[in-house]
Amino acid sequence: MAPGVVETLCKVLAATDWPGLSGSEIGRLLAMRGFEDVAPDAAKWRRLDAAMQTRQQRDRASNCLIRFITDAMEPSRYVDDPGRFSALQDNLNESLALVGLKIRTRESCPGNPAIHSR
């Protein structure tokens, strides 16, 4: 995925205002998938961008970002605030559209998000 698209997605995920992820949420999600937190003291979006760019370059694939978004958008994380899920999904879909992708609910597993080509 182009660096500009990765940066845009990271800015959405790590927005400082609602519905962005908190620093601790970002840290947990990075650790959960074994991503190296290469800039733990940077601003949230820069921290996430650095981790995603580093992993994407290492793997030579953008699967890492797709996995991170899928984990971040797990509906169980938003049981107490479903509006946050919807807002974050809408914001991410605007950026994902740049590469022909979109988060939608899997028909076979309602409520379980997946990233699909449009």
N, C-alpha and C positions, 0 to 999 in steps of 0.2 A: 504494500500500500504506500502511496506517495507520502513523503514526510509531512507535507502540508495537511493532508487528510488526517493523518495520525494526530498531529497537533490539534486540529479542530475537534476531533473526537475526545481527546484528552481534556481540552478546555471545557467541553460539555460535561463530561463525567466528573471533573474536579472543580466545577464552578463554585465560587465562594458563597454564593447565595443558594437558596432552595431551588431546585431539588438536587444540587450537586452532592457528591460523596464527601464525607468527612475525611480528614487525614488518617484517622485510625481505621476507617473502612477501607481506604486505599491500601494501607499497610497490610491489613488482614488478607485482602484479596490478592495482593502481590505474593505474600508468603504462601497462601493456599496453593498457588500454582507454581511455586518455586522460582518466581521472577526475582532477579537481582535488583534490589532497591539502590540504584547507583547514585541517587541524589536525595537522600532522606531529609536534608535540611532545606531543600528548594521549595518554592511555592508548589502547592498541590498539583497544578496542571503541569508544571515543569518536571516535577518528580515523576509523575505518571508517564509523561512524554519520554523522559530519559530512559525509564525502564522499558517502555514499549519499543522505542527505537533501537536500544541495545539488543533486546531479545530478537526483534525482527531482523536485524543485521546478522546476528549469530545464526539464526535458523534459516535465513534467506527466504522467509515466508511471513505472511501477515496473520497466520493462524493464531499467534499469541494474542493479538488484539481482539480477534473474534472470540477466543476463549475467555478473555478478561471481561468483555462486554456481556457475554452469556452468563458468566458467574455473577457479575454486578447486577444483572437484571433478573436474577432468580426471584420469582414472585414471593417466596417465603420471607425475603428480606423486607418486604413492604406491606406485610399484613396489617400493621398499625397505621399505615399511611399510604393507602392505595392511590391517592392523588399524586403522590411523589413518584410512584412507579409510572403512571400515565404521563406525567410531565417530562420525566427523564426519557421515556421511550419516544415521545414526540420530538424532543430536542435532539436525541441521537439519530432518529430517522431523517431529520433534515440534513445532517452531515453524512450519514450513510448513503443517502441518495446520490451523493457526488460520485460514488463508485458502484452504483446500481444495486445497493443492498438495502434491506429494511428489516427491522425487528417486528416480528408478528407472532401471534400465538399459534402454536402448533395445533392443527385440527385434531390430531390424534390424542393430544394431551392438553386439553384446555387449561389455560393459565400458566403454561410452561413456555417461556419465550424462546424463540430461535431466530437466527439471522438467516435470511433467505435472499436470493437474488429476486429482483422485482419482476 
